[in-house]
Amino acid sequence: YLYNSHYCVIKNNTIYGYIDVYGSSNNKIKYNYILNSDGEGITIQGSSKNFISDNKIHNHSGYGVHIGVEPEWRGGGYLSTENILFNNEITMNQVGILVRPDTNNTVIDSNKICWNLEGDIIVKSNYSIVNLKDNICGDSKKCKKCDEQILNCNCSSCIECKIKLIDPRCKEVTLISNITQYVPAFRQCISFNGSNKIFNCDMHSIIQSDVHRGGTGIVYNNKNNTIMNCIVKNFSDGIVIEGDNCKLINNIIENNRYGIMVRGNGFIINNTILSNSHGIEIEGNATILNNKILSSEEEGIHLARSTSVISKNFITNSIVGINSTLSNIEMNSNVVCNNKEIDLYSENWQNSTGVNNTCDNPDGWDDEEKEGCTYKCGEQKLTEKPSKLPEKPPYQEPNYNNYIIITIILITILLTV
């Protein structure tokens, strides 16, 4: 952090965070790797004649380089003038370079500014306040076009995963390392609005670093998308599905306010949903199959105006196991046991049906041709009768008289020969 600093040099560092320059002039920031902050790479506010060259500024959830002051923070500050950005590589940030109106004569020369999610160069005023020359960026009207080559479809950060998911050449994007990042409220670590993609975490984690559980882990819209093998922790909403025919397979969803929220139509299969305030919230339609839903602070599953199928799930240690509100559901072969207040609850089960469920507190739920659930918790359930072994015949004492008669006959035959 440079505050009222002049003629300083920041050189040859690897910085996992940001550089903030305020009220400072004639400084040199060069040959640094500036990586992976929850905000911005380099910020220049009220500062002039700084030379920023040959840095790699990569993977920031805000701006790669931000010159100027947010409007709400202005008032009596100095202009940022005659700053030079030369030969930097600014890639895979939310925005590459942002220049605000309280600046003048900014030179942006010979930089590579590519693959930034919401824009490579944004000038919040007339372009006369900047001098653009010989840059490479995604806007061919401002600079030479970026190389379209993509090395692979792997990702290791929120921003990089978003960028790879929107690339049409990546049908499956694989997370290759854990992500622990602050995600603000109403923002998402990973979001995607397209179709026909697979996001495979390969059992790596996506973790909100804020202890107050804000933001959303993963949001998928549109249709025919799959999220698999992800560990998602500590968000307000773990995974949100707002599209059609989306699949969640083999994920671990832990310690979120809402573990999984479905507002569209989807399939939730073979997931472990652990220690969330609400395990699964269904506001659309879903098939929920073979999941373990454990220790929810409220409901294991809550359905609101839904038509869904719930089969072969294990739901335990929640306040309420399954809560149905104005929904028609099919429930088969679920084990809903040891929940703190009630296993199954609805003010009106409507036309819901099911068979072979296990519970102790059904609250008006009846399996077909049963009163309550088919099985009580702890009862052994035999899916088929064991094959019956043939009975051993009773022991009978031998008839020794028969043996004597046979012996006499044999002796008589031998004597007559």
C-alpha positions as CSV (number, residue, x, y, z in Angstrom):
1,Y,0.0,0.0,0.0
2,L,1.5,3.3,-1.1
3,Y,0.0,6.3,0.6
4,N,1.5,9.7,-0.1
5,S,4.6,8.0,-1.4
6,H,6.9,9.2,-4.2
7,Y,9.7,7.6,-6.3
8,C,9.3,4.2,-4.8
9,V,9.9,0.9,-6.7
10,I,7.8,-2.3,-6.3
11,K,9.6,-4.9,-8.3
12,N,9.9,-8.7,-8.8
13,N,7.3,-9.8,-6.2
14,T,4.7,-12.4,-6.2
15,I,1.6,-10.8,-4.5
16,Y,-1.5,-12.8,-3.6
17,G,-3.6,-9.8,-3.2
18,Y,-3.5,-6.2,-4.5
19,I,-1.4,-3.0,-4.7
20,D,-3.1,0.2,-3.7
21,V,-1.6,3.5,-4.7
22,Y,-3.2,6.6,-3.1
23,G,-2.0,10.2,-3.2
24,S,1.3,9.1,-4.7
25,S,3.4,10.0,-7.7
26,N,6.4,8.9,-9.8
27,N,6.5,5.3,-8.5
28,K,7.4,2.3,-10.5
29,I,5.5,-1.0,-10.3
30,K,7.2,-3.6,-12.5
31,Y,7.9,-7.3,-13.1
32,N,5.4,-8.5,-10.4
33,Y,3.0,-11.4,-10.4
34,I,-0.2,-10.0,-8.8
35,L,-2.7,-12.9,-8.4
36,N,-5.9,-14.1,-6.9
37,S,-7.4,-11.4,-4.8
38,D,-11.0,-11.1,-3.7
39,G,-11.1,-7.6,-5.2
40,E,-8.7,-5.7,-7.5
41,G,-5.1,-6.2,-8.7
42,I,-3.8,-2.6,-8.8
43,T,-5.8,0.5,-7.7
44,I,-4.6,4.0,-8.5
45,Q,-6.5,6.8,-6.7
46,G,-5.5,10.5,-6.7
47,S,-2.1,9.6,-8.0
48,S,-0.1,10.8,-11.0
49,K,2.9,9.9,-13.2
50,N,3.2,6.3,-12.0
51,F,4.8,3.8,-14.3
52,I,3.2,0.3,-14.3
53,S,5.0,-2.2,-16.6
54,D,5.7,-5.8,-17.3
55,N,3.4,-7.2,-14.5
56,K,1.1,-10.3,-14.8
57,I,-2.2,-9.3,-13.2
58,H,-4.4,-12.4,-13.1
59,N,-7.5,-13.9,-11.5
60,H,-9.0,-11.1,-9.5
61,S,-12.8,-11.0,-8.7
62,G,-12.9,-7.3,-9.4
63,Y,-10.8,-5.1,-11.7
64,G,-7.3,-6.1,-12.9
65,V,-6.3,-2.4,-12.9
66,H,-8.6,0.3,-11.5
67,I,-7.7,4.0,-12.2
68,G,-9.8,6.6,-10.4
69,V,-12.2,6.7,-7.5
70,E,-15.7,5.2,-7.0
71,P,-18.2,8.1,-7.4
72,E,-19.5,7.8,-3.8
73,W,-15.9,8.3,-2.5
74,R,-15.1,11.5,-4.5
75,G,-14.9,15.0,-3.1
76,G,-11.8,17.1,-2.7
77,G,-9.5,14.4,-3.9
78,Y,-6.8,14.8,-6.5
79,L,-7.1,13.7,-10.1
80,S,-5.2,10.7,-11.3
81,T,-3.2,12.0,-14.3
82,E,-0.4,10.8,-16.6
83,N,-0.2,7.3,-15.4
84,I,1.3,4.8,-17.8
85,L,0.4,1.1,-18.2
86,F,3.0,-0.6,-20.4
87,N,3.5,-4.2,-21.5
88,N,1.4,-5.8,-18.8
89,E,-0.5,-9.0,-19.1
90,I,-4.0,-8.5,-17.6
91,T,-6.1,-11.7,-17.9
92,M,-9.0,-13.6,-16.4
93,N,-10.3,-10.9,-14.1
94,Q,-13.9,-9.7,-13.7
95,V,-12.8,-6.6,-15.7
96,G,-9.4,-6.0,-17.2
97,I,-8.9,-2.2,-16.9
98,L,-11.4,0.3,-15.6
99,V,-10.7,4.0,-16.0
100,R,-13.0,6.5,-14.2
101,P,-13.8,10.1,-15.1
102,D,-11.6,11.7,-12.4
103,T,-8.5,10.8,-14.5
104,N,-6.6,12.4,-17.4
105,N,-3.9,11.5,-19.9
106,T,-3.8,7.8,-18.9
107,V,-1.5,5.9,-21.4
108,I,-2.4,2.2,-22.0
109,D,0.3,0.9,-24.3
110,S,1.4,-2.5,-25.6
111,N,-0.6,-4.5,-23.0
112,K,-2.3,-7.9,-23.4
113,I,-5.7,-7.5,-21.9
114,C,-7.6,-10.7,-22.6
115,W,-10.3,-13.2,-21.4
116,N,-11.7,-10.8,-18.7
117,L,-15.2,-11.8,-17.9
118,E,-17.2,-8.5,-18.1
119,G,-14.8,-6.6,-20.4
120,D,-11.2,-6.0,-21.1
121,I,-11.1,-2.2,-21.2
122,I,-13.9,0.0,-19.8
123,V,-13.6,3.8,-19.8
124,K,-16.3,5.5,-17.7
125,S,-16.1,8.7,-19.7
126,N,-15.1,10.0,-23.1
127,Y,-12.2,8.1,-24.5
128,S,-10.2,11.4,-24.8
129,I,-9.0,10.9,-21.2
130,V,-7.0,7.8,-22.3
131,N,-4.3,7.1,-25.0
132,L,-4.7,3.6,-26.3
133,K,-2.1,2.1,-28.6
134,D,-0.7,-1.2,-29.6
135,N,-2.7,-3.3,-27.1
136,I,-4.2,-6.7,-27.6
137,C,-7.7,-7.1,-26.2
138,G,-11.1,-8.6,-27.0
139,D,-12.5,-5.5,-28.6
140,S,-11.2,-5.2,-32.2
141,K,-12.2,-1.5,-32.3
142,K,-9.9,-0.6,-29.5
143,C,-6.9,-2.9,-30.1
144,K,-5.6,-6.0,-31.8
145,K,-7.7,-9.1,-31.3
146,C,-6.8,-11.6,-28.5
147,D,-5.5,-15.0,-29.6
148,E,-8.5,-17.4,-29.4
149,Q,-6.4,-20.4,-28.4
150,I,-7.5,-22.0,-25.2
151,L,-4.9,-24.4,-23.7
152,N,-7.4,-26.6,-21.8
153,C,-10.8,-26.7,-20.1
154,N,-9.4,-26.9,-16.5
155,C,-9.9,-24.1,-14.0
156,S,-8.7,-23.2,-10.5
157,S,-10.7,-20.0,-9.5
158,C,-14.2,-18.6,-9.6
159,I,-13.3,-16.3,-12.5
160,E,-11.4,-18.9,-14.5
161,C,-14.2,-21.4,-14.2
162,K,-16.8,-18.9,-15.4
163,I,-14.6,-18.0,-18.4
164,K,-14.0,-21.6,-19.4
165,L,-17.7,-22.5,-19.0
166,I,-18.8,-19.8,-21.5
167,D,-16.1,-20.9,-24.0
168,P,-17.9,-23.0,-26.7
169,R,-14.9,-25.3,-27.1
170,C,-15.3,-26.6,-23.5
171,K,-18.1,-29.1,-23.2
172,E,-16.8,-30.2,-19.8
173,V,-14.9,-28.0,-17.4
174,T,-12.9,-29.6,-14.6
175,L,-11.9,-27.9,-11.3
176,I,-8.2,-28.9,-10.6
177,S,-7.7,-27.3,-7.2
178,N,-9.7,-26.1,-4.2
179,I,-11.2,-22.6,-4.2
180,T,-11.5,-20.6,-1.0
181,Q,-12.7,-17.1,-1.7
182,Y,-14.8,-14.3,-0.3
183,V,-18.0,-14.1,-2.4
184,P,-20.2,-11.0,-1.5
185,A,-23.9,-11.2,-1.0
186,F,-25.9,-11.5,-4.2
187,R,-22.8,-12.7,-6.1
188,Q,-21.8,-16.1,-7.2
189,C,-18.5,-17.9,-7.2
190,I,-19.5,-19.8,-10.4
191,S,-22.4,-19.0,-12.7
192,F,-23.4,-20.1,-16.1
193,N,-26.3,-19.2,-18.4
194,G,-25.6,-21.6,-21.3
195,S,-26.6,-25.1,-22.0
196,N,-25.2,-28.6,-22.4
197,K,-22.2,-28.3,-20.1
198,I,-20.6,-30.5,-17.4
199,F,-18.9,-28.9,-14.5
200,N,-16.8,-31.5,-12.7
201,C,-15.0,-30.5,-9.5
202,D,-13.2,-33.9,-9.3
203,M,-13.9,-33.8,-5.6
204,H,-12.3,-30.4,-5.1
205,S,-13.9,-27.8,-2.7
206,I,-15.5,-24.4,-3.3
207,I,-15.5,-22.7,0.0
208,Q,-16.9,-19.3,1.1
209,S,-14.2,-17.6,3.2
210,D,-16.7,-15.3,5.0
211,V,-17.9,-16.9,8.2
212,H,-21.3,-15.2,7.8
213,R,-22.2,-17.5,4.9
214,G,-23.0,-15.0,2.1
215,G,-23.1,-15.3,-1.6
216,T,-23.8,-18.4,-3.7
217,G,-21.5,-21.2,-4.6
218,I,-22.8,-22.3,-8.0
219,V,-25.7,-21.0,-10.1
220,Y,-26.8,-22.8,-13.3
221,N,-29.4,-21.5,-15.6
222,N,-30.8,-22.7,-19.0
223,K,-30.9,-26.4,-19.7
224,N,-29.1,-29.8,-19.8
225,N,-26.3,-28.9,-17.5
226,T,-24.6,-31.1,-15.0
227,I,-22.7,-30.3,-11.7
228,M,-20.8,-33.3,-10.4
229,N,-18.2,-34.3,-7.8
230,C,-18.2,-30.8,-6.0
231,I,-17.7,-30.0,-2.3
232,V,-19.6,-26.7,-1.7
233,K,-19.3,-25.1,1.8
234,N,-20.3,-22.1,3.8
235,F,-22.4,-20.1,1.4
236,S,-25.9,-18.6,1.7
237,D,-27.0,-20.8,-1.2
238,G,-24.8,-23.8,-2.0
239,I,-26.0,-24.7,-5.5
240,V,-28.9,-23.1,-7.3
241,I,-30.6,-24.6,-10.3
242,E,-32.8,-22.3,-12.3
243,G,-32.9,-24.1,-15.6
244,D,-34.4,-27.3,-17.0
245,N,-33.1,-30.8,-17.0
246,C,-30.1,-30.0,-14.9
247,K,-28.4,-32.7,-12.9
248,L,-26.5,-32.6,-9.5
249,I,-24.6,-35.9,-9.1
250,N,-22.3,-37.0,-6.3
251,N,-21.7,-33.7,-4.6
252,I,-21.1,-32.9,-1.0
253,I,-23.1,-29.8,0.1
254,E,-22.1,-28.7,3.7
255,N,-22.8,-25.8,6.1
256,N,-24.8,-23.5,3.8
257,R,-28.1,-21.8,4.6
258,Y,-29.7,-23.5,1.7
259,G,-27.8,-26.6,0.5
260,I,-29.5,-27.0,-2.8
261,M,-32.2,-24.8,-4.3
262,V,-34.2,-25.9,-7.4
263,R,-36.3,-23.2,-9.1
264,G,-36.4,-25.0,-12.4
265,N,-36.5,-28.8,-13.2
266,G,-33.7,-31.1,-12.2
267,F,-32.3,-34.4,-11.0
268,I,-30.6,-34.6,-7.6
269,I,-28.8,-37.9,-7.4
270,N,-26.3,-39.5,-5.0
271,N,-25.4,-36.3,-3.1
272,T,-24.5,-35.9,0.6
273,I,-26.2,-32.8,2.0
274,L,-24.8,-32.2,5.5
275,S,-25.4,-29.6,8.3
276,N,-27.2,-27.0,6.3
277,S,-30.0,-24.8,7.6
278,H,-32.2,-26.2,4.9
279,G,-31.1,-29.3,3.0
280,I,-33.0,-29.2,-0.3
281,E,-35.5,-26.5,-1.3
282,I,-37.7,-27.3,-4.3
283,E,-39.7,-24.5,-5.8
284,G,-39.8,-26.2,-9.2
285,N,-39.9,-29.9,-10.0
286,A,-37.2,-32.5,-9.3
287,T,-36.3,-36.1,-9.0
288,I,-34.5,-36.6,-5.7
289,L,-32.8,-40.1,-5.7
290,N,-30.3,-41.9,-3.4
291,N,-29.2,-38.8,-1.4
292,K,-28.1,-38.6,2.3
293,I,-29.6,-35.6,3.9
294,L,-28.1,-35.2,7.4
295,S,-28.4,-32.8,10.3
296,S,-30.4,-30.0,8.7
297,E,-31.2,-27.2,11.1
298,E,-34.8,-26.9,9.6
299,E,-36.1,-29.2,6.9
300,G,-34.2,-32.0,5.2
301,I,-36.4,-31.4,2.1
302,H,-38.9,-28.7,1.6
303,L,-41.2,-28.6,-1.4
304,A,-43.3,-25.6,-2.3
305,R,-45.9,-25.9,-5.1
306,S,-43.9,-28.7,-6.6
307,T,-44.5,-32.0,-8.5
308,S,-41.5,-34.1,-7.6
309,V,-40.4,-37.7,-7.1
310,I,-38.5,-38.5,-3.9
311,S,-37.0,-42.0,-3.8
312,K,-34.5,-44.0,-1.8
313,N,-33.2,-41.1,0.3
314,F,-31.9,-41.3,3.8
315,I,-33.0,-38.3,5.9
316,T,-32.1,-38.0,9.6
317,N,-31.4,-35.6,12.5
318,S,-33.3,-32.6,11.0
319,I,-36.0,-30.7,12.7
320,V,-38.5,-31.9,10.0
321,G,-37.5,-34.7,7.6
322,I,-39.7,-33.8,4.6
323,N,-42.1,-30.8,4.5
324,S,-44.6,-30.5,1.7
325,T,-46.4,-27.3,1.0
326,L,-49.1,-27.4,-1.7
327,S,-47.2,-30.1,-3.6
328,N,-48.0,-33.4,-5.2
329,I,-45.2,-35.8,-4.7
330,E,-44.4,-39.4,-5.2
331,M,-42.4,-40.8,-2.2
332,N,-41.0,-44.4,-2.4
333,S,-38.5,-46.3,-0.3
334,N,-37.2,-43.4,1.7
335,V,-35.8,-43.8,5.2
336,V,-36.9,-40.7,7.2
337,C,-35.9,-41.4,10.8
338,N,-34.8,-39.8,14.1
339,N,-35.8,-36.3,13.1
340,K,-36.2,-34.0,16.1
341,E,-39.8,-32.9,15.8
342,I,-41.4,-34.9,13.0
343,D,-40.4,-37.1,10.0
344,L,-43.0,-36.1,7.5
345,Y,-45.2,-33.0,7.6
346,S,-47.8,-31.3,5.4
347,E,-51.0,-29.3,6.1
348,N,-52.4,-31.1,3.1
349,W,-50.7,-34.0,1.3
350,Q,-53.1,-33.4,-1.7
351,N,-52.7,-36.2,-4.3
352,S,-49.3,-37.4,-3.1
353,T,-48.6,-41.1,-3.1
354,G,-45.9,-43.6,-2.1
355,V,-44.9,-47.0,-1.0
356,N,-42.3,-48.7,1.2
357,N,-41.2,-45.7,3.2
358,T,-39.8,-45.9,6.7
359,C,-40.6,-43.4,9.4
360,D,-42.0,-43.1,12.9
361,N,-43.8,-39.8,12.8
362,P,-45.8,-39.5,9.5
363,D,-48.2,-36.7,10.5
364,G,-51.1,-37.9,8.3
365,W,-49.0,-39.5,5.6
366,D,-50.1,-43.0,4.5
367,D,-48.2,-45.3,2.2
368,E,-50.5,-47.1,-0.2
369,E,-52.7,-49.6,1.6
370,K,-50.9,-48.7,4.9
371,E,-51.5,-46.5,7.9
372,G,-48.5,-44.3,8.1
373,C,-45.2,-45.6,6.7
374,T,-44.8,-49.2,5.6
375,Y,-42.0,-49.7,8.1
376,K,-41.1,-48.3,11.5
377,C,-37.6,-47.0,12.0
378,G,-35.3,-49.9,13.1
379,E,-37.4,-52.6,11.5
380,Q,-35.6,-55.0,9.3
381,K,-36.9,-54.8,5.7
382,L,-36.6,-57.9,3.5
383,T,-36.8,-57.0,-0.2
384,E,-37.4,-60.7,-1.0
385,K,-38.0,-63.8,1.1
386,P,-34.9,-65.9,1.7
387,S,-34.8,-69.1,-0.2
388,K,-36.0,-72.1,2.0
389,L,-33.5,-74.8,2.6
390,P,-34.8,-78.4,2.3
391,E,-35.6,-79.9,5.7
392,K,-33.4,-82.6,7.0
393,P,-35.4,-85.8,7.4
394,P,-35.8,-87.0,11.0
395,Y,-33.3,-89.7,12.3
396,Q,-34.6,-93.3,12.1
397,E,-33.2,-96.2,14.0
398,P,-31.9,-98.9,11.5
399,N,-33.9,-102.2,11.2
400,Y,-31.2,-104.7,12.2
401,N,-33.6,-107.7,11.4
402,N,-33.3,-106.9,7.7
403,Y,-29.5,-107.1,7.9
404,I,-29.7,-110.6,9.6
405,I,-32.1,-112.0,6.9
406,I,-29.8,-110.7,4.1
407,T,-26.8,-112.3,5.7
408,I,-28.5,-115.8,6.0
409,I,-29.5,-115.7,2.3
410,L,-26.0,-114.9,1.3
411,I,-24.5,-117.8,3.3
412,T,-27.1,-120.3,1.9
413,I,-26.2,-119.3,-1.6
414,L,-22.4,-119.8,-1.0
415,L,-22.9,-123.3,0.6
416,T,-24.9,-124.6,-2.4
417,V,-22.3,-123.6,-4.9
